[in-house]
Structure formats: structure tokens, C-alpha cells
Amino acid sequence: MAAFAPELEEFQRLAPDVATAAVGVGLVDAALGTAEALARARPDVLLLLGTCGWFDYLGAEDPRVIVATEIVLADGGAAEGRAALVGGVGEALRASPALVDACASRGAAPATVATTLSVSIDDALATALAADLASRCAASARGVEHLEAYAVFRAAERAGVPCAAVLGVANRVGAGGRAAWAAHHVEASALAAGVVARALADGAIADALRTTTRGRSPEPG
């Protein structure tokens, strides 16, 4: 699964027999598209592919590919102390540990994910979001920005489907990020696809599923 079709092209070439779906760009379309895809396909596992921006303010080495450990919904106003996330929207979602381990063992660096409504193109804002991410997640030596991860994981959690996200790092979050993403997103998508394809081909994903529950029971609608 990915936000938009080009992020799936390399994976479809490497694993043509695996079902894929492009669920939509942004929080709303991704949530709706993921829910529809899960209801239609009823998969045993959901793997989110795509690209992300890297917060280089957290001090860790810049990876090429990350696997998400925790995902939070992030807001620039809240990160800067000018707004507040209310209710359950401030809670972190967690990827399946077994799936994280399977993808990490094939070359993806564990990282936390901030899902924002928009792409952050200001360095001061990026610094504030990185600090907010570090304060909210237990393991935050690496952090990235991605526009759809929270929506996808929330839909998977509601459906009781184990979920993981493997994302290629296309740019640094902040000024110049959009231009860097345009230059590098194809390569970044391909690197993420390669990690997941290897984990599927050598049985790591299947092994992870055997040690993973299907999560909590679906919530009432």
C-alpha cells in the first residue's frame, strides 16, 4: 500500500503477485482509501510503502530507508505551544514489533513518524516538530515526517490488521525539502520497495506474522 501509485511501481515489479493499492494523498483520503482497501481485500498484514522527509535535528545518522516504530499526529501550532491536540488524537500508534524487526533486519532503520497535515518547509517549524516528536515517543533517535502514516495505521488498528511502514528518505524536512523530494523520491521509493520485497521473498514477513496477533478486536462503527 502507498499514498499514490508511483510509489508502488518498483514494488510491483519486484513482487508482482502481491496485492497493492494506492489509497490517496493526505490524511483524509488515506484514511478512507485504507479502510476501503482493507474491507475489500481483508489482508493478513498491511505494509505501507512510500517516501518521507528526515528530521536531521535529532542527531542520528541519516538513513536511506526507515521502518516506523511509533506514529503520532503532529501539528506545527501544537509543537510551538500555540495550539493543543485534544482527545485521543495525541496518542501514539505503534507498529507490529515483529514486522518492525523483520524489516529492520533487511536494512531499514527504526524511526518514529510525525504525520502532519502539510509538508513542513520552514527550518524553525521543522526543529519544533522534531522536538515535539522526541518528547512524545520513547525511541526517537531518528524521526521522519510523512503525510499519511497515521491515517493508514489508525485504519489498520481499527480493522485489527498488523501494520508496518517502510519509507525511503527522500529529503530533509525544512527549507528546500520539496525540491529535494522531487529530485530523489523515485530512488527513495525503490529502496523502500527493495527492503519489503526481500523480507517477503525470504520469509521474514511470514515468520513475523506467525508471532504476531491480529491486534485488538475491530471497534464498533
N, C-alpha and C positions, 0 to 999 in steps of 0.2 A: 504494500500500500504506500502511496505517496500523495502529496498535495496535488501535483499536476503531472500529466503524462510524461513529459520529457525526463523526469527524474526516475522513471521506471524502464527506460529503453535499454540500458545496459543490463539490468537485471533480467529483463525478458529475453535478452539474447543468451545470457548465461544459464538461465533456469526456465526454459520455455514451457515446461509442464506445470509450473506453479501458478496458481490463480493470482491475479493482480487487479488493483483498482486504483484509479485516481479519484480522490474524494473531494477535492476543492481547496482553493487557496483562502486562508484566513480562518478565524475561529468558527464562525457560524457555518460556512459551507463545509468545513472539515468535520464538524460535529454531525451535521445532517448526513453528509456523504458516508461517514464511517458507520453511523447507525444503520443506514440503508444497506451498505455492503455486508455488514455483519448479519443482518436479518436475512439477506438473500443467500449468502454463501454458507453461513453457520460454520466458520472455520474452527479448528482446534487451537490455533495460535494466530496472533496478528503481529506482523513485523512492519514497522514504519520505516521507510527509506526516504532519503532526501538530502538537503544541504542545510547548513547552519552558519551563523556568524559566531566568532570566537571572542570571548571576553579576555583580553590579554592583561587585565588589571589584577588577576588573581595570583599571578606569579608562577604558574606551572608552564611547562614547555608546551608549545603549540602543537597539537596532534594533527594528523591528517584525517582521521576518522574517529568518531566518538560513539559510544553506546550509552544511552541515557540510563541513569540510576534513579534520579528523582526529577519530577517535573512540577514547576509551580507556575501559576498565573501571575504575571508581573505587570506593573503599571508604573510609568515614569513618575506620575504625581505622588503615588504612594511611596516609591523609592526615595523621593526627595522630601518626604514628610508633609506634602501638601494635599494628600488625599488618603483614603483608607479603603482597603479591601474588606468587605463585610460578609458575614455568614461563612459558609463553607468554602468560598472561592479562594480563601487564603491558604487552604490546606494543600500540602504536597501530595502528589500521586507518585507511586513507586512502581518501577518496572519489576517484572518477574526476575528474582535473583538468579535462577538457573539459566534463564535466557541471557541475562547480562553476562554471566560467566562464560557461556558458550560463545558469545560474540567477542568478548574481551580476549579469549584465548585464541581467536583468529585475527587479532590485530587492531581491535577497536579500543580506544582509551575510555574508561569510565568517566562520565561527566554529568553534572546537573544541568537542567534545561530551564530557561526562563521563556515562557510563551507570552509574547506581547501582542497587542493589537496592531501595532505598526512596526516597521523596520526602524531601528534607532540609528540616526545619522549624525548625532552630536556626541562629542567625546565626553563632555561633562555628564550628559544623560547616561551614556554607557558606563561610566565609572559608578554612578549612583545605582544603576541596575545591578552591576556586578557586586557591589557591597550588599545590596538587599538580598541577592541570591545567596551569598556566602552566609548571611545571618539567618536565613530560613532553612537551609539544607545542611544536614550533618556532614556530608562528604562533598566539599565544594572547592577542592583544589583546582578543578577545571570547571568552567562554566560556558554555556553557549546560549544563543538566542535563536528561537525557532517559532514561527507563527502558528503552527497547527498542532504541536505535540500534545498540549494539554487537552485539547478537544478530542483528539484521537484516543488518548489514554482514558479519558473520562467515559467515552462511549464504550470502550472495551471493558472497563471496570464494571459498568452498568450491565453489560451483557455477560459478565463472568468469563471473559476470554483472556488468557495470559497474553501480555503485550510487551514488546521491546521496540526500541527505536535505534537505528544505526544511521548516522548522519555524517556526510562528508563536510569538512570545514572548508568553506569557500572564501571567507573574508574575515577580517577583524571587525568587530562591532564598533561603530562610530563613524566619524567623517571619512568619506571615501569608501565606505563599505559597499554601497550599491554598485559602484563601478567595479570593485574587486569581485563581487559576486558575479557580475555579468561576464567577467573575464575567466572565471575559474569554476563556475557551477557545473559545467559538463564533466570536467575531470573529477570534481568532488563527488558528484552523483555516482560516477563509475567506480570510484574507490569504495564507497559505501556498499554498492551492489556486489562488489567482489567479496567483501567480508561476509555478507549474508549468504551468497551463493556457496562459498566454501563451507560455511557452517551447516548448510543444508546438505551439501554433497557428501561430507564426511560423517554425517550422522550426529553432529553436536546438537542441533536443534531437536532432533528426535529424542536424544538422550535427556536433554533438558526437560522436555515435555513429560517424560516418564517420572521425573522427580518433582513436578510442579502440579499443584492443584489447579482447578479451573477458577480459582479466586472465589470471591463471595457470591452468593446467590443473586440473580438479577433482581433489581429493585422494582417495586410495583410502579406501573406507569401512571 
